[in-house]
Amino acid sequence: MKVIIIGATGTIGQRLVQEGLRRGYEVTAATRDSSKIDPNTERLSGIRLDVMEPSSVEAAVAGHDVVINAFGPQFGQESDLPEAARSIVEGMKKAGVSRLVIVGGAGSLEVEPGVRLMDTPDFPVEIKPLALAHVEAYDVYRHSDLEWTYVSPASWIEPGKRTGNFRIGTSRLITDDDGASRISAEDYAAALFDEVEDPQFIHDRFTVAY
């Protein structure tokens, strides 16, 4: 299988590249600066991509079986997220590639019926614009004709260990016995690639946490 990862040099993107290679896939790392990709890594190639330009997306994704979107906007440029979603959808349709798996946000997950995480009193004000941008981007994917899957992390995700042990949910935030919601970037990548290998959530979302 040939997979392209958009945003491959970000914190999650790097773990997705590692997980894809670990599973034996041909991985294309699509970034703003392809010189950051080691050309000597077996089954890994780098390509420059302007995610805001559909023609650039079209050229990059052509010939791939699956597109994984791990693009993350810079602080203060959160509106780039839904714009990138529109560009990716358009570029993929022109390239004739239909399978898209998205690294999503956790803010729109429900903590109780009708109450989103991003609407709770303790949700950090500084990341509310990003959470709202994720919601807008999610709507772009939901209304597209692509075979999309939206993967929300736990409320806390950071580099750590790959254990292969985690829980899967749908639209409800997963918490442990202490009320914490967390996942390592490595296990998040493992869960996402499980979906790539054995699709269970086409035209749907899921979340992963310990």
N, C-alpha and C positions, 0 to 999 in steps of 0.2 A: 504494500500500500504506500502511496505517495502522499505525504502530508505537508502542507505549508502552514507555518505559524507566523502570524502577523504580530509584531511587537515582541520579537523573540529574545531581545536583550533585556527586557524588564525582569523584575524579581520573579514573577510567575512565569513569564515567557521562557526564561532560562531553564526552569524546572520542567516545563513542557518539552523543550528541546531534548533535555536529558532523558525524560521518560519515553519519548518517541524513539530515540536511538536505542534505549535499553530494550525496547520491544521489537527491534529489528526493522523499523520503518525507514524509508527514504524520507529525510526531513529537509525541507527548505526553510531557512530562517530569513524572514522578510523584515527588514529594518530600514530606518532612515539612513544608516551608515553600515553598509555590508562589510566594510573593512574590519568590523568588530567580530566577525565570524571566522573562526579558525578554519582555513581552507584544507588543512591536513586531517580533519576529523572524518573518519569513514562514514559514508552514507549521509553526510551533512553538507549542504551547499548554502551559500548566502546570496541574497538578492536584494537590491535596493528597491524600496517601495515608498511611494508617497500615498499614504492611506486616504488622503483627502481628494485624490484624483481617480475617478472611476477607470480611466484608461490605464493608469498605472496598476491598479488592482487587477484589471482584466489581463494584462500582460503577465503579471506575476503568478496568478492562480491557475492560468491555463495549463491543462495537463495533469492537475492534481486531483486526487480522489476526495480529499477532505481539506477544508479550510478551517483553521483554528484562529479565532480573533482574540488576541490578548492585548490589543492596543489600549494604552492608558494615557489620557491627556495630562499635560502639565498643569500644575496648580494655577488657578486663575483662568484656565482655558477649557473649562469643563464642557462648554458648548461644542467643542471639537468632537466629543464622544458621539452624540447623535448624528452629526454631520459625517463622521467616519462610517457610521452604520449605514447611512444612505449610500455612500460611495462604495462600500463593500458589497451591498446588495446589488447595486447596478453593475459593478464590475464583474461579479460572479455570474450574473444572468447573461451578460454579453459573452463571457468565456465559456458558458455552458457547464458550469460547475454548480452542483446543487446542494451539497452537504456542507453545512456550516455549524461549528460548535463555538459558542461564545463564552469567554470569561466574563461573567456578569458581576453584579454587585449584590450585597446582602441587605441593603437598606429597605428594599421593597418586600422582603420576607415578612410574614405576619408573626407577631409574638402572641397574639390571641385573635380570634375571629374579627376581622375588620380593622385591626390595628397593626400598622406596619412598624418595623423597627425604627425607621427614620422619623417616625412621628412620636416616638416616646420621649419623655423629658430628658433622659440622660444621653440622647444621641448627640454627638459632638457637632456644634454649630458650624465649625469650619469645614466639615466634609458634607454638609447638607447639599451644597450645590452639585457635588459629584454624585450623590445619591439620586438627586432629581434628574441629572443628565443620564444616569443609568436607566432610569424609568423611561425616559423619552427614547433612548436607544432601543430598549426592550420592545417598545411599541412598534418601532420601525421593523424589527425582525419578525414580530408576531404577525404583521400585516403583509409580509413578503411571501413570495411563492417558493422560497427556498425550503429545504429540509433542515430546519434549524433546531438547535438545542441550546438552551440558556442555562449555564451552570453557575449558581450562586455559591459563594464560599460561606463559611461560618462568619460571624461578626468580627472575629479576630483571626487573621491569617498572616503568617510570617515564616521565614525559612526555618527548617528544622530537620527532622528525620523522616525517612520514608518507612512507615510501618506496614502499610497495606491493610491496616485495620481502621475502619471508619464506618459511619452510618450515613445512609442516604435518605433524604426526605424530599418533599415536593415544594410547597409554598410556605411552609411553616419553619421558622428558625429552630434549628436543633441545638439543644443545650444539654449539658451533663447534669449530674446530681447536685452540683453546686451552683447551677444556673449559668455557668460559663458556656460560651459558644466559641470554639476555636478549631483550627485545622492547620497543619503545616502545609507550606506551599508544595512540598514534595508529595504528600498524600492527596492534596487537591489535584495535582497533575495526574496521579495514578487513577483517581476516580474519573477524571475527564477522559482519559484514554480508555478506561473500561467502557465508557459510552461509545467512543469511536469504534472499538472492536465489536461491541455487542449492543447496538442501539436499542434503548428502552424508552427514550424520551424525545422522539422526533415530534416537532411541533409542540414542544412542552419545555418546562424548566424542571430542574432538580437542584437540590442543595446537598452539601457534604460537610460533615463535622464529626468530631469524636463523641 
